[in-house]
Amino acid sequence: MTITLIFLAIIMATVITWLLRQTFNTQPWVSNAADDAVSGASLDSSTKAIGLTTFLAVATSLFALFISAYTIRMRLAPDWIPLSDPRILWANTGLLVLSSIAYHWTRNAAVAGRTERLKPGLILAGSLAVLFLIGQLAAWNELTHAGATVTNNPANAFFYLLTGLHGVHLLGGIWVWARSLVRVFGGANAESVRLSIELCAVYWHYLLLVWIVLFGLLLST
């Protein structure tokens, strides 16, 4: 458990460091009357970056809480029967890795002003994320058909809880992704959606790392 929580703390520290660098590099307080529009945009960027940092801190605390509960329950419960994790989880992990790579490519396109790359990049990243969620549901279905229900084993219950919690967070990211996609199809250029795509990419990478932690925990126990 200690190693898992330390890894989560490292993830959170890395994300916060990156976001704070993005926030303070904009220096929204250094402005004059000639660049009020630019400083206003910088202030908006800083506010949203801080907002995402706060949310990720809360999310990390939540995941850490449930991971702690998982390990404590596993050690104390005589009725704990280790779950045989569905093999499809490996394929799902690959899908999420590819989705994160696609979103990072899209993020780089937005930073470079390559508007023509945003549509294919967003579509690919989002589609892979949706396939990941479908794969997770398939894993649930496989387990329930094998008799591994929530009520007959605490290990089963925690599997559904941890994977479901991660899935809900990914659904939130897909909602933001969908808003960016609508804006791009509506004619928005790279600069106008850059902030949204950049922050969503950070969130995407964060959820990938969290899933790797969760998957490793489930495999090892």
Secondary structure, 3 states (H helix, E strand, C coil): CHHHHHHHHHHHHHHHHHHHHHHHHCCCCCCCHHHHHHHHHHHHHHHHHHHHHHHHHHHHHHHHHHHHHHHHHHHHCCCCCCCCCCCHHHHHHHHHHHHHHHHHHHHHHHHCCCHHHHHHHHHHHHHHHHHHHHHHHHHHHHHHHCCCCCCCCHHHHHHHHHHHHHHHHHHHHHHHHHHHHHHHHCCCCHHHHHHHHHHHHHHHHHHHHHHHHHHHHHHHC
